[in-house]
Amino acid sequence: MDGLKHSLEDREVPTCPTCGIEMQWYRSELVRFVPVTNLHLFNCPTCFLLAESETVKELTPELAAAGFRFFALAA
């Protein structure tokens, strides 16, 4: 659990492209063990848009991360 919290510390919080407000952290999950890949989910409290971000920790102490992906909830 500490590893998930630590991987989120270096991440910036996404801004909702629809509302323009800062999104809230929803949850984080460990996706893969080698390399250690964590998935972070954020949601917009106004329009319920979701964003996800991954952090990948290689055997070196550096963290590499992909950009944010946005998707809407199905009604």
C-alpha positions as CSV (number, residue, x, y, z in Angstrom):
1,M,0.0,0.0,0.0
2,D,2.9,2.4,0.7
3,G,4.2,1.8,-2.8
4,L,0.9,3.0,-4.3
5,K,0.9,6.1,-2.1
6,H,4.5,6.8,-3.0
7,S,3.9,6.5,-6.7
8,L,1.1,9.0,-6.5
9,E,3.2,11.7,-4.7
10,D,5.1,12.7,-7.8
11,R,2.0,12.8,-10.1
12,E,0.3,16.0,-11.0
13,V,-3.5,16.1,-10.6
14,P,-5.3,16.3,-13.9
15,T,-7.6,19.1,-14.8
16,C,-11.0,18.3,-16.3
17,P,-11.1,19.2,-20.0
18,T,-14.9,19.9,-19.7
19,C,-15.2,21.9,-16.5
20,G,-11.6,23.2,-16.1
21,I,-11.4,22.2,-12.4
22,E,-8.9,20.0,-10.6
23,M,-10.0,16.4,-10.6
24,Q,-10.1,14.3,-7.3
25,W,-8.1,11.1,-6.7
26,Y,-10.4,8.1,-6.8
27,R,-8.2,5.1,-6.3
28,S,-4.9,3.4,-7.3
29,E,-4.3,-0.2,-8.2
30,L,-1.2,-2.4,-8.7
31,V,-1.5,-3.6,-12.3
32,R,1.7,-5.5,-12.9
33,F,4.6,-6.7,-10.7
34,V,7.4,-6.6,-13.3
35,P,7.9,-3.8,-14.0
36,V,5.9,-2.4,-11.1
37,T,3.0,-0.6,-12.8
38,N,0.4,1.3,-10.8
39,L,-2.9,2.6,-12.3
40,H,-4.3,5.9,-10.8
41,L,-7.9,6.9,-11.3
42,F,-9.2,10.4,-10.9
43,N,-12.8,11.7,-11.3
44,C,-14.4,15.1,-11.8
45,P,-16.9,15.9,-9.0
46,T,-19.0,18.1,-11.4
47,C,-19.4,16.2,-14.7
48,F,-18.2,12.7,-13.5
49,L,-15.5,12.4,-16.2
50,L,-12.8,9.9,-15.4
51,A,-9.1,10.1,-16.0
52,E,-6.4,7.4,-15.6
53,S,-2.7,7.6,-15.3
54,E,0.0,5.0,-15.0
55,T,3.3,5.1,-13.1
56,V,5.9,2.5,-14.0
57,K,8.8,1.8,-11.7
58,E,11.7,0.0,-13.3
59,L,14.6,-1.6,-11.5
60,T,16.2,1.8,-11.3
61,P,14.7,4.3,-8.8
62,E,13.4,6.6,-11.6
63,L,9.7,6.7,-12.3
64,A,8.4,6.9,-15.8
65,A,4.8,7.8,-16.4
66,A,2.3,8.0,-19.3
67,G,0.0,10.9,-19.9
68,F,-3.6,11.1,-18.8
69,R,-6.4,9.3,-20.6
70,F,-10.0,10.7,-20.2
71,F,-13.2,8.8,-20.7
72,A,-16.9,9.3,-19.7
73,L,-19.1,7.0,-17.7
74,A,-21.7,5.1,-19.7
75,A,-25.2,6.1,-18.8
